[in-house]
Amino acid sequence: MPKLKTKSGTKKRFRLTASGKIKRGQTAKRHGMIKRTNKQIRNKRGTTIMADVDTARVLKFFMPNA
């Protein structure tokens, strides 16, 4: 049985925290800022923790070695 590889796109998009949660960048920040309020833009800064349902899916299919 060959070794399972982590998807290369996953390595670039997600980071694993010490407690096993997944940290990801905020969505809706690529374009279209003119139509968003300043409050929305401010709140989208930095990173956030992925939902538990999505975390399980990402770990199973895209990060098998984590």
C-alpha positions as CSV (number, residue, x, y, z in Angstrom):
1,M,0.0,0.0,0.0
2,P,1.6,3.3,-1.0
3,K,1.8,6.3,1.4
4,L,-1.0,8.8,1.3
5,K,0.0,12.3,0.3
6,T,-1.6,15.5,1.5
7,K,-3.2,17.5,-1.2
8,S,-0.8,20.3,-2.2
9,G,-3.6,22.9,-2.3
10,T,-4.6,22.0,1.3
11,K,-1.0,22.7,2.5
12,K,-1.3,26.2,1.1
13,R,-4.7,27.0,2.5
14,F,-5.0,25.5,5.9
15,R,-2.9,25.2,9.1
16,L,-3.5,22.8,12.0
17,T,-3.7,24.1,15.5
18,A,-2.3,22.3,18.5
19,S,-5.7,21.2,19.6
20,G,-6.4,19.7,16.2
21,K,-8.6,22.4,14.8
22,I,-8.1,23.9,11.3
23,K,-7.2,27.6,10.8
24,R,-8.1,29.1,7.5
25,G,-8.2,32.5,5.9
26,Q,-11.3,34.6,5.7
27,T,-13.6,34.4,2.7
28,A,-15.0,37.2,0.6
29,K,-11.8,39.3,0.5
30,R,-10.5,38.8,-3.1
31,H,-12.6,41.4,-4.9
32,G,-15.8,43.5,-4.7
33,M,-14.7,45.5,-1.7
34,I,-16.5,48.6,-3.0
35,K,-19.9,47.0,-2.2
36,R,-19.0,45.9,1.3
37,T,-19.2,48.1,4.3
38,N,-16.0,49.1,6.2
39,K,-17.3,47.0,9.1
40,Q,-17.5,43.9,6.9
41,I,-14.0,44.5,5.6
42,R,-12.6,45.0,9.1
43,N,-14.2,41.8,10.4
44,K,-12.8,39.7,7.6
45,R,-9.2,40.4,8.5
46,G,-6.9,37.6,9.6
47,T,-7.8,34.0,10.0
48,T,-10.6,32.0,11.6
49,I,-11.3,28.5,12.8
50,M,-13.1,26.2,10.5
51,A,-16.4,24.6,11.5
52,D,-16.2,21.1,13.1
53,V,-18.2,19.5,10.3
54,D,-15.8,20.9,7.6
55,T,-12.8,20.1,9.7
56,A,-13.6,16.4,9.8
57,R,-14.1,16.3,6.0
58,V,-10.8,18.2,5.3
59,L,-8.8,16.0,7.7
60,K,-10.2,12.8,6.2
61,F,-9.9,13.5,2.5
62,F,-7.2,16.1,2.1
63,M,-4.9,15.7,5.1
64,P,-4.7,12.0,5.8
65,N,-1.4,12.2,7.7
66,A,-2.5,14.9,10.1
